[in-house]
Amino acid sequence: MVTQASSLSVHSNIPALGIISRINQANKGIGINLERLASGLRINRASDDVGGFVLSRRLSTQVRALSRASENVQDAMAVSNLADEALNEFVTSLQSIRDKAQEASSTSLTISERISLQNEIGDLLSELNRIASTTSFGGKRLLDGSIGSQSEFIDNIDNRLGGSISYGSNSATLLDGRSYLNIVKTQDGRAEIRSGSTAGINVGIQQQTDIATTAAQFINGAAIAAGADTLPGLTFNRATLSAGDRFEFSGVLANGTTEFSGSFVISAGTDIDGGGGIGTSLVDAIQQAIDDAEATLGIDGTGTLETTVDFDSGASTGRLEFTTDQGRAISAFNIDFTVLDAGSNQITETGIIRSNSINGEVVAVTNNAQIGNSFSSVTGSTFDTGEFEIEVQTVTAAQERIVETGIGFVIEATGAAVTAATNLNASAFNGITLSNLDTLEIEGTNADGTTFNTVLTIQGGPDGTAGNGVVQNFQDLIDELNFRNQTATSFGFNDATATLQATGELRVVDDVASTNSGTYFTLIVNGTSQTSDSATTVFEGNAEQAVISVNNGEAQTVEAGEIVTLEGSQNDDGSYSTVTFRVGNNFSTGSDSLYNVAETFSGTLNGGEAVAFKSGQQDVTFVSGPRADGAKDDYQYLTIDFDSIVPITSTSATGGETFTISSVSKEMSFFLGGLDQEEISFSLGDVRPQSLGISASRTLDDISVLNASDATEALEVIDAALEQVLSIQARAGSMTTRLTATANSLDTESYNVQSAETRITDADIAQETTDLTLNTLRLNVQAAVLAQANVLPVDFAGILLGFGD
C-alpha cells in the first residue's frame, strides 16, 4: 500500500493565509464593536442594516418635525394668550362704559352730569380703540381685523335668500374661496288676522282688490290726455314731454320682494296706451316689465298684476292705474317714475298713491283706490305658532287741513266782503288797494313737501281762461289757484282746493297732510309780503290714525293704508317677534287676533350639521363641514339675520336652494409639523369701536348719553358689542385650550416615535462588550497560530489552523 503524504506548497503558505483571513475578520468585528460602543448606536451607516437605516432616518425626520411643531404650537399659544389678555382688558373697559350708560339712563341727571359721563365714555372708547389697534404679535396686529374673514353672497340677486350676513367682524370666519349654503323649507307658514273683542276687524282690513294710481296726470294742453295721444307735447307732473325724453320706472311686485324695472324712450310715434304694441306704448312697456318679473315666480302675468290705464269717465282719468288681485294676501305693489330729458337730466318724478277719499279733490285723484288687504293680510311674521292679541287704541278720524288768509278781501268803496263776481281792481286786502296790472304772488309748500310759486296779474278786461296767469275777478283768482289740480302745470296748489269765503277770505283745503303744518302759503301783493295775516291754520290736518300693538309689545301710531311692522314683547331668548302687514281704514277701538303658524327652514353650510330656524330669526349660525378642497377648520361658520319674509319655497324633496358665498380670509396659520404637513389656522376679528354694535349706523362710536333715551339706546348697542367681543374672546380661549391639547399630543407622539427609533438604532452594550472580548481573544490566539504556521510542518499547521477557530 502506498501512503500519500501531505505536500508543502512552495509558492503559498495556505494555512497561514487562512489564519490571516480569520485575523482580518476578528479585526473587523473588533472595529464594529468599538464603533457601536463609542456611538451607542447599532446602525451607524446604511451597510449596518439597510432596512433599519431607512426606517430610522424616517423616524428621525418625524421627530425633528414634531419638535418644530411643538415650538410652533407654543408660538400659537402665545398669540391666543396675548389676544385673550388684551380682550380681558377690553371687556373690563366696555363694562365700565355700560355702567356709565346705565347711570345716564336715569332721568334725574343734570346736563352737566351727562356731559361728564359722555366725556368719560369718550376716554374709555379711545382706550378701546388703542387696545384694538395696537395689540400685535411679531408686528402682526391681532384685533383690528388684520386676521379676519370677509364674506359675501355672490348670487343673492334681489335678496332671494331673504336675509343677510349679520353685522359685526366675527359674523363670518370662512376660509378663502367659495362656500355653499343650502336652505330648504321644512314647514309652510301662514298668518291671518281675525275679529277679536268686537265685530269686524279693528285694524280696518278688508278683503278687496288693490287699486293704485299715479299721483300725476297726463295733460294735453288744457285737457286731460287720451290713451291714443302721442307723448311728445303732453305734460306729466309739470314736465312737458318731448321726443328723446325717456321714462325710467322701477318697483316691486305685490309680494313686496320681487323687483322689476324698465325704460321707455319717447319718439314721435309713441303713445300712452294706444295699443300699438311694445315700443310704441308706455303702458305696454310697463306691463312687459311686470310680466317678466312675474314669470320668475311662475305667475302667468296676465291677471295677477294686470296694469291698466284709465282714460274713461272715471275720476282717476288721465292717470296710470294699477290693479292687483292678491286674493288672500297683502299687496305691497309699488312703482316709481323718473322722467329724463335727452341729456339724461331729471325733469320730474312721481309715484303711486292709495287712499280713501275725505274730500272731493281726493276722490278726483284716487277714485276706487283701495287698500289691498284681506283677512289673511300678513306679509311677514316671526312669531311662533299660536294666537296673539293685536290691540287697537286711540282712534283718530281723518282731518283735512284748512288754511285761510285770516283777513278777507273787501270792496274798497264800501268795505263789504267781495264775491266771486267782484273785480280785483279797486278791492283791498289788509289796507292795500289793488289796481289793474298789480301782481298777486303766492308762495307755499304742498302737502308732499314740495314748494310752488304763482304770480298772477290783475287786468281790467274779461278773462275767463284758467292757467294763463291773468285774473280779472275773484272767480278768476280761484280758478287759477285750482288749475294745478287739473292740468299738472306749475300754477296753484297740489292736491288741495281753493275757495272764497263769505268773509272775503281765501281758504285752502288740502288732502290729509299730517306731515306739513304751520305756514302753508304766503300772499305777496305788489312785492310786499303779507305773511302775518295770510296764513292762519284753522286745522292742522291728519290722516286717519290709531295706536296699535301686538302681544303687549311697544305701541305705535299708524295711518290708514300704511304698511306697519309691529314688535311683540321680549321673548325668553331676548329676541323680539315681529309681524308686518298693511292696516286698512275705518279703525275701531278693540282687539283682533293674530293667528300664526311659524314658517320654518333648515340650512347647512358646506355639508355641515343642519340648523333649524324660522322666518325673521336673527343671528342664525351655520357651522361649516369639510369643503370639497379638503380644507377644514373648527372655526368656520357664518351668521345670518333672516328677514320676516324668507322667499324660499323649495323643500328637501327638490333639493332646496343653494347660495354661493365668496370669502377672503386673512387668518393666522401655524404648521403643526408631522410628515402630513398638518396646519392649524384661526382668525379673531375687528374689535375697534367703529366695528362693534347693532348695525353700521349704530356702533360704539355713535353712542351718546346726553339724554335718557339716547342712554337707553346706547345700552342696546353696548350689549350687542359685548356679545360680539365675548364671542371673539371665546374663540381665542378655545384656541388656547385646543393648542394645549395639541401640545400634549405632540409631546406624546414625539416620545413614542423616539422610542421606536431607539429600539431600531441603539446598540446592546452588554452584547457588544461580550463580542468585543471574544473577538479580541480570537485575534490574540490567531496571531500566535500564525507565527507557528510559518515554521511547523504542514500537518501540524493544519491542526493549528483548526485550533484558530
ZAMARGU-4260 file (C-alpha; in steps of 0.2 Angstrom, whole numbers, plus 5000, padded with zeros to 4 digits):
<rodrens>
0) 5000/5000/5000 | 5006/5017/4996 | 5003/5031/5008 | 5001/5048/5000 | 5009/5061/5012
5) 5003/5080/5013 | 5013/5091/5002 | 5020/5108/5007 | 5017/5122/4994 | 5032/5131/4989
10) 5023/5146/4982 | 5010/5149/4995 | 5008/5146/5014 | 4990/5141/5013 | 4987/5138/5031
15) 4995/5154/5036 | 4984/5163/5023 | 4968/5155/5031 | 4974/5161/5048 | 4977/5179/5041
20) 4959/5179/5034 | 4952/5175/5052 | 4963/5188/5059 | 4955/5201/5047 | 4938/5195/5052
25) 4942/5197/5070 | 4949/5214/5067 | 4933/5220/5058 | 4922/5213/5072 | 4933/5222/5085
30) 4931/5238/5074 | 4912/5236/5073 | 4911/5233/5092 | 4921/5248/5096 | 4911/5259/5085
35) 4895/5254/5092 | 4901/5255/5110 | 4908/5273/5106 | 4892/5279/5097 | 4879/5269/5107
40) 4871/5265/5090 | 4868/5248/5082 | 4866/5256/5065 | 4879/5269/5060 | 4878/5268/5041
45) 4866/5260/5029 | 4878/5245/5027 | 4875/5240/5045 | 4856/5237/5042 | 4849/5244/5025
50) 4830/5242/5031 | 4833/5248/5048 | 4844/5263/5042 | 4830/5269/5030 | 4816/5267/5044
55) 4827/5276/5057 | 4830/5290/5046 | 4812/5292/5043 | 4808/5292/5061 | 4822/5304/5065
60) 4814/5316/5052 | 4797/5314/5060 | 4805/5318/5077 | 4813/5334/5071 | 4796/5339/5063
65) 4787/5335/5079 | 4799/5346/5089 | 4797/5360/5077 | 4778/5358/5078 | 4779/5359/5097
70) 4788/5376/5095 | 4775/5382/5083 | 4761/5377/5095 | 4770/5387/5108 | 4770/5402/5097
75) 4752/5400/5093 | 4748/5398/5111 | 4757/5415/5114 | 4746/5423/5101 | 4730/5416/5108
80) 4735/5421/5126 | 4740/5438/5121 | 4723/5441/5112 | 4714/5434/5127 | 4723/5445/5139
85) 4720/5460/5128 | 4702/5456/5127 | 4700/5454/5145 | 4705/5472/5147 | 4694/5477/5133
90) 4679/5469/5141 | 4683/5477/5158 | 4683/5494/5149 | 4667/5490/5140 | 4658/5485/5156
95) 4663/5502/5163 | 4656/5511/5148 | 4640/5501/5151 | 4639/5506/5169 | 4640/5524/5164
100) 4627/5522/5151 | 4616/5514/5163 | 4619/5528/5175 | 4614/5540/5162 | 4598/5531/5158
105) 4591/5539/5174 | 4580/5555/5170 | 4587/5563/5186 | 4604/5568/5180 | 4608/5586/5175
110) 4615/5591/5158 | 4632/5594/5166 | 4632/5577/5174 | 4628/5569/5157 | 4642/5579/5149
115) 4654/5572/5162 | 4648/5554/5158 | 4649/5557/5140 | 4667/5563/5141 | 4672/5548/5152
120) 4664/5536/5139 | 4674/5545/5126 | 4690/5542/5135 | 4686/5524/5138 | 4682/5522/5119
125) 4699/5530/5115 | 4707/5516/5126 | 4697/5503/5117 | 4702/5509/5100 | 4720/5509/5107
130) 4719/5491/5113 | 4711/5485/5096 | 4723/5495/5085 | 4740/5491/5094 | 4739/5473/5101
135) 4751/5464/5090 | 4762/5448/5089 | 4778/5450/5080 | 4772/5465/5071 | 4755/5457/5066
140) 4740/5466/5073 | 4728/5454/5081 | 4712/5464/5085 | 4709/5477/5071 | 4703/5464/5058
145) 4720/5461/5051 | 4717/5442/5054 | 4699/5441/5050 | 4687/5434/5036 | 4676/5444/5024
150) 4662/5435/5016 | 4648/5440/5004 | 4634/5431/4994 | 4638/5432/4975 | 4621/5426/4969
155) 4609/5433/4981 | 4601/5444/4967 | 4586/5454/4974 | 4589/5446/4991 | 4581/5430/4985
160) 4589/5422/5001 | 4578/5434/5012 | 4592/5438/5024 | 4610/5444/5025 | 4626/5441/5034
165) 4624/5448/5052 | 4633/5464/5057 | 4650/5463/5065 | 4668/5457/5061 | 4665/5440/5068
170) 4649/5435/5058 | 4659/5425/5046 | 4675/5415/5048 | 4676/5406/5032 | 4692/5401/5023
175) 4697/5408/5007 | 4687/5403/4992 | 4669/5398/4990 | 4657/5391/5002 | 4639/5384/4999
180) 4624/5387/5010 | 4609/5376/5006 | 4592/5381/5013 | 4576/5370/5012 | 4559/5375/5018
185) 4553/5362/5032 | 4536/5370/5036 | 4524/5382/5027 | 4519/5397/5037 | 4503/5406/5037
190) 4496/5420/5047 | 4479/5429/5047 | 4470/5442/5057 | 4453/5438/5065 | 4440/5448/5073
195) 4443/5449/5092 | 4434/5458/5105 | 4421/5467/5094 | 4413/5463/5077 | 4423/5466/5062
200) 4442/5469/5061 | 4448/5483/5072 | 4463/5487/5061 | 4452/5490/5046 | 4457/5476/5035
205) 4445/5471/5021 | 4445/5458/5008 | 4447/5468/4992 | 4457/5471/4976 | 4471/5483/4977
210) 4470/5498/4965 | 4483/5512/4964 | 4485/5526/4953 | 4499/5538/4948 | 4499/5555/4958
215) 4502/5564/4941 | 4491/5566/4926 | 4494/5566/4908 | 4488/5583/4901 | 4486/5588/4883
220) 4486/5607/4883 | 4471/5612/4894 | 4463/5595/4893 | 4465/5578/4900 | 4475/5566/4888
225) 4468/5551/4879 | 4476/5534/4878 | 4480/5536/4860 | 4488/5553/4862 | 4506/5553/4857
230) 4518/5558/4871 | 4528/5572/4864 | 4519/5588/4869 | 4510/5581/4884 | 4513/5586/4902
235) 4516/5574/4916 | 4519/5581/4933 | 4523/5599/4927 | 4535/5592/4914 | 4532/5594/4896
240) 4537/5579/4886 | 4547/5579/4871 | 4554/5566/4858 | 4571/5559/4865 | 4565/5560/4883
245) 4563/5544/4892 | 4553/5536/4907 | 4563/5526/4919 | 4552/5516/4931 | 4556/5503/4945
250) 4545/5495/4958 | 4541/5479/4967 | 4528/5466/4964 | 4513/5463/4976 | 4524/5451/4986
255) 4534/5465/4992 | 4551/5457/4987 | 4552/5454/4968 | 4558/5469/4959 | 4555/5475/4941
260) 4561/5490/4931 | 4562/5496/4914 | 4565/5511/4902 | 4554/5519/4888 | 4561/5531/4876
265) 4549/5544/4869 | 4548/5546/4850 | 4537/5555/4838 | 4525/5540/4836 | 4524/5533/4854
270) 4508/5535/4864 | 4502/5532/4882 | 4491/5517/4878 | 4486/5517/4860 | 4488/5498/4858
275) 4502/5500/4846 | 4512/5486/4855 | 4529/5486/4864 | 4540/5501/4859 | 4525/5512/4854
280) 4515/5512/4870 | 4521/5517/4888 | 4508/5505/4896 | 4514/5490/4886 | 4532/5493/4891
285) 4527/5494/4909 | 4516/5478/4908 | 4530/5469/4899 | 4542/5473/4914 | 4529/5467/4926
290) 4525/5451/4917 | 4544/5447/4915 | 4546/5449/4934 | 4531/5438/4937 | 4537/5425/4926
295) 4552/5422/4938 | 4539/5417/4951 | 4529/5406/4939 | 4515/5418/4938 | 4505/5419/4922
300) 4507/5438/4921 | 4490/5441/4913 | 4480/5443/4928 | 4489/5444/4945 | 4496/5461/4942
305) 4486/5467/4927 | 4491/5485/4923 | 4478/5496/4915 | 4477/5515/4911 | 4460/5523/4914
310) 4456/5537/4902 | 4437/5535/4903 | 4425/5544/4913 | 4431/5538/4930 | 4438/5551/4942
315) 4456/5544/4940 | 4456/5550/4922 | 4472/5554/4915 | 4482/5543/4927 | 4490/5526/4925
320) 4480/5514/4936 | 4487/5498/4943 | 4476/5484/4948 | 4482/5469/4958 | 4471/5454/4963
325) 4481/5446/4978 | 4467/5435/4984 | 4471/5431/5002 | 4487/5440/5003 | 4493/5458/5005
330) 4498/5469/4990 | 4514/5478/4993 | 4515/5483/4974 | 4524/5499/4971 | 4531/5509/4956
335) 4540/5525/4954 | 4543/5535/4938 | 4558/5546/4934 | 4557/5556/4918 | 4574/5562/4910
340) 4577/5573/4895 | 4588/5569/4880 | 4603/5574/4890 | 4599/5562/4905 | 4594/5577/4916
345) 4580/5573/4928 | 4565/5583/4924 | 4551/5575/4935 | 4547/5560/4946 | 4531/5553/4953
350) 4525/5538/4962 | 4508/5529/4965 | 4495/5533/4979 | 4482/5523/4988 | 4470/5532/4999
355) 4452/5534/5003 | 4443/5550/4999 | 4440/5563/5013 | 4435/5577/5002 | 4430/5580/4984
360) 4448/5583/4977 | 4455/5567/4984 | 4441/5557/4976 | 4446/5565/4959 | 4464/5559/4962
365) 4460/5541/4968 | 4443/5535/4963 | 4440/5517/4968 | 4458/5517/4975 | 4458/5503/4989
370) 4470/5497/5001 | 4474/5480/4995 | 4471/5469/5011 | 4462/5453/5016 | 4459/5444/5032
375) 4474/5434/5029 | 4485/5450/5026 | 4501/5447/5034 | 4517/5448/5023 | 4529/5443/5036
380) 4529/5436/5054 | 4542/5430/5065 | 4530/5425/5079 | 4530/5407/5084 | 4515/5396/5081
385) 4500/5402/5092 | 4487/5415/5094 | 4492/5433/5099 | 4482/5449/5103 | 4483/5465/5092
390) 4476/5479/5102 | 4469/5495/5094 | 4468/5511/5104 | 4466/5530/5102 | 4457/5530/5085
395) 4458/5547/5077 | 4447/5552/5062 | 4455/5559/5047 | 4455/5578/5047 | 4458/5590/5032
400) 4470/5604/5035 | 4462/5621/5032 | 4472/5637/5030 | 4464/5654/5027 | 4471/5671/5023
405) 4465/5677/5040 | 4460/5694/5033 | 4447/5695/5019 | 4447/5705/5003 | 4434/5719/5004
410) 4427/5731/4992 | 4437/5747/4994 | 4422/5759/4992 | 4411/5751/5005 | 4422/5739/5015
415) 4409/5725/5011 | 4416/5707/5008 | 4419/5703/4990 | 4410/5689/4980 | 4416/5678/4966
420) 4410/5691/4953 | 4419/5706/4962 | 4433/5713/4951 | 4450/5713/4959 | 4453/5730/4953
425) 4448/5743/4967 | 4446/5729/4980 | 4458/5729/4995 | 4467/5717/5006 | 4475/5722/5023
430) 4474/5740/5019 | 4482/5738/5001 | 4471/5744/4987 | 4473/5733/4971 | 4473/5741/4954
435) 4475/5735/4936 | 4492/5727/4932 | 4496/5724/4951 | 4503/5707/4955 | 4497/5694/4967
440) 4511/5682/4971 | 4508/5666/4981 | 4522/5656/4988 | 4519/5640/4998 | 4523/5622/5002
445) 4512/5607/4996 | 4507/5593/5007 | 4521/5582/5000 | 4534/5595/5005 | 4537/5602/4988
450) 4536/5621/4985 | 4527/5631/4972 | 4526/5650/4967 | 4512/5658/4957 | 4512/5676/4950
455) 4495/5682/4944 | 4492/5699/4936 | 4476/5709/4938 | 4468/5715/4922 | 4453/5725/4919
460) 4445/5716/4904 | 4436/5699/4904 | 4447/5684/4906 | 4439/5668/4909 | 4454/5657/4904
465) 4462/5647/4918 | 4480/5644/4918 | 4486/5660/4909 | 4491/5669/4925 | 4479/5683/4921
470) 4465/5687/4933 | 4450/5699/4932 | 4438/5695/4946 | 4439/5683/4961 | 4432/5669/4952
475) 4447/5670/4940 | 4458/5670/4955 | 4450/5654/4962 | 4451/5646/4945 | 4470/5650/4944
480) 4473/5643/4961 | 4464/5627/4957 | 4471/5625/4940 | 4486/5615/4947 | 4474/5600/4951
485) 4468/5599/4934 | 4482/5601/4922 | 4498/5597/4932 | 4505/5614/4927 | 4516/5625/4939
490) 4501/5635/4945 | 4491/5633/4960 | 4491/5620/4974 | 4495/5602/4974 | 4480/5590/4980
495) 4471/5605/4988 | 4455/5615/4984 | 4455/5634/4985 | 4438/5643/4989 | 4432/5661/4993
500) 4423/5663/5010 | 4408/5674/5013 | 4420/5685/5023 | 4431/5688/5008 | 4445/5676/5014
505) 4454/5664/5003 | 4453/5646/5010 | 4463/5631/5005 | 4458/5614/5010 | 4472/5601/5006
510) 4471/5582/5007 | 4477/5573/5023 | 4493/5582/5027 | 4499/5576/5044 | 4517/5579/5040
515) 4515/5598/5035 | 4508/5611/5046 | 4511/5629/5051 | 4513/5642/5037 | 4505/5635/5022
520) 4506/5649/5009 | 4511/5667/5009 | 4502/5681/4999 | 4513/5694/4992 | 4504/5710/4985
525) 4515/5720/4973 | 4531/5713/4981 | 4525/5716/4999 | 4524/5701/5009 | 4508/5698/5020
530) 4514/5683/5029 | 4507/5688/5046 | 4490/5689/5040 | 4489/5677/5026 | 4492/5660/5033
535) 4481/5656/5048 | 4480/5637/5050 | 4462/5633/5055 | 4465/5614/5056 | 4482/5606/5056
540) 4476/5591/5047 | 4479/5572/5049 | 4476/5556/5041 | 4465/5543/5050 | 4476/5536/5064
545) 4476/5523/5078 | 4488/5517/5091 | 4491/5498/5089 | 4502/5485/5097 | 4504/5466/5097
550) 4506/5454/5111 | 4509/5468/5124 | 4524/5475/5113 | 4528/5493/5110 | 4513/5503/5103
555) 4515/5514/5088 | 4504/5526/5079 | 4499/5521/5061 | 4490/5529/5047 | 4476/5521/5036
560) 4484/5511/5022 | 4501/5511/5030 | 4512/5495/5030 | 4517/5493/5048 | 4529/5481/5057
565) 4524/5478/5075 | 4535/5471/5088 | 4529/5460/5102 | 4536/5459/5120 | 4553/5451/5123
570) 4554/5433/5121 | 4563/5421/5133 | 4579/5421/5122 | 4580/5440/5122 | 4573/5442/5105
575) 4558/5451/5099 | 4545/5443/5087 | 4538/5455/5073 | 4523/5455/5061 | 4522/5465/5045
580) 4505/5469/5037 | 4496/5484/5029 | 4482/5491/5040 | 4466/5496/5032 | 4454/5511/5036
585) 4439/5514/5047 | 4449/5509/5063 | 4439/5504/5078 | 4445/5503/5096 | 4446/5485/5102
590) 4457/5469/5099 | 4460/5457/5085 | 4468/5440/5085 | 4484/5436/5075 | 4483/5418/5072
595) 4501/5412/5067 | 4509/5396/5061 | 4528/5398/5060 | 4537/5396/5044 | 4552/5385/5047
600) 4568/5381/5037 | 4584/5371/5038 | 4601/5376/5032 | 4618/5368/5030 | 4635/5376/5026
605) 4647/5366/5016 | 4638/5350/5021 | 4639/5353/5039 | 4627/5350/5053 | 4609/5356/5049
610) 4602/5371/5058 | 4584/5374/5060 | 4577/5392/5060 | 4561/5402/5057 | 4557/5417/5047
615) 4564/5433/5054 | 4576/5424/5066 | 4592/5434/5069 | 4610/5428/5072 | 4607/5410/5065
620) 4625/5402/5065 | 4629/5389/5052 | 4645/5379/5055 | 4654/5373/5040 | 4658/5355/5036
625) 4674/5349/5027 | 4675/5358/5010 | 4677/5350/4993 | 4696/5355/4993 | 4699/5346/5009
630) 4701/5362/5019 | 4694/5361/5037 | 4694/5372/5052 | 4684/5371/5068 | 4680/5389/5067
635) 4672/5390/5050 | 4655/5397/5052 | 4643/5410/5045 | 4630/5420/5055 | 4614/5426/5046
640) 4600/5438/5050 | 4584/5432/5041 | 4570/5444/5036 | 4552/5442/5041 | 4549/5436/5023
645) 4561/5422/5018 | 4556/5418/4999 | 4562/5400/4999 | 4549/5388/4994 | 4560/5373/4989
650) 4559/5358/5000 | 4572/5344/5004 | 4562/5334/4990 | 4568/5346/4977 | 4585/5350/4984
655) 4582/5367/4992 | 4591/5382/4986 | 4609/5384/4987 | 4618/5401/4988 | 4637/5404/4985
660) 4647/5413/4997 | 4664/5421/4992 | 4676/5423/5006 | 4693/5432/5008 | 4702/5425/5024
665) 4717/5433/5032 | 4718/5420/5046 | 4735/5417/5055 | 4742/5399/5051 | 4754/5388/5061
670) 4761/5372/5054 | 4760/5358/5067 | 4773/5348/5058 | 4772/5329/5055 | 4775/5321/5038
675) 4757/5326/5033 | 4760/5345/5034 | 4746/5347/5047 | 4741/5365/5049 | 4731/5375/5062
680) 4723/5392/5057 | 4712/5404/5066 | 4706/5422/5065 | 4699/5434/5078 | 4691/5449/5071
685) 4689/5468/5072 | 4685/5475/5089 | 4688/5493/5086 | 4673/5503/5092 | 4668/5508/5074
690) 4665/5489/5070 | 4655/5484/5086 | 4637/5487/5088 | 4620/5483/5080 | 4622/5490/5063
695) 4634/5501/5053 | 4624/5516/5059 | 4623/5510/5077 | 4641/5507/5083 | 4650/5510/5099
700) 4657/5526/5091 | 4640/5533/5089 | 4633/5531/5107 | 4628/5546/5117 | 4621/5548/5134
705) 4617/5566/5133 | 4598/5562/5137 | 4590/5547/5144 | 4583/5540/5128 | 4600/5541/5120
710) 4607/5532/5135 | 4594/5518/5133 | 4599/5516/5115 | 4617/5516/5120 | 4614/5501/5132
715) 4607/5491/5117 | 4622/5495/5107 | 4634/5491/5121 | 4626/5475/5125 | 4627/5469/5106
720) 4646/5475/5106 | 4649/5465/5122 | 4642/5449/5114 | 4652/5451/5099 | 4668/5454/5109
725) 4665/5439/5121 | 4662/5428/5105 | 4679/5433/5099 | 4687/5431/5116 | 4679/5414/5117
730) 4687/5409/5101 | 4704/5415/5107 | 4701/5405/5123 | 4695/5389/5114 | 4711/5391/5103
735) 4722/5391/5119 | 4713/5375/5125 | 4715/5367/5108 | 4733/5371/5107 | 4736/5365/5125
740) 4729/5348/5120 | 4739/5349/5103 | 4755/5352/5113 | 4752/5337/5124 | 4748/5326/5109
745) 4763/5331/5100 | 4774/5328/5116 | 4766/5310/5117 | 4769/5307/5099 | 4787/5313/5099
750) 4790/5302/5114 | 4783/5286/5105 | 4792/5290/5089 | 4809/5292/5098 | 4806/5276/5107
755) 4803/5267/5091 | 4819/5275/5083 | 4829/5270/5099 | 4823/5252/5098 | 4829/5251/5080
760) 4846/5261/5081 | 4853/5259/5099 | 4867/5247/5102 | 4865/5232/5115 | 4881/5237/5126
765) 4881/5221/5135 | 4881/5211/5119 | 4894/5222/5111 | 4906/5221/5126 | 4905/5202/5125
770) 4908/5202/5107 | 4922/5213/5109 | 4930/5202/5122 | 4928/5187/5111 | 4935/5195/5095
775) 4950/5201/5105 | 4953/5183/5112 | 4952/5176/5094 | 4963/5189/5087 | 4977/5185/5100
780) 4975/5166/5098 | 4975/5168/5079 | 4991/5179/5080 | 5000/5166/5089 | 4994/5152/5077
785) 5000/5162/5063 | 5018/5163/5070 | 5018/5144/5072 | 5011/5141/5055 | 5026/5149/5047
790) 5039/5136/5055 | 5029/5120/5059 | 5026/5105/5047 | 5011/5107/5036 | 5001/5093/5045
795) 5004/5102/5062 | 5000/5118/5054 | 4983/5112/5049 | 4980/5107/5067 | 4985/5124/5072
800) 4973/5131/5059 | 4959/5122/5066 | 4963/5127/5083 | 4962/5145/5077 | 4943/5143/5075
</rodrens>
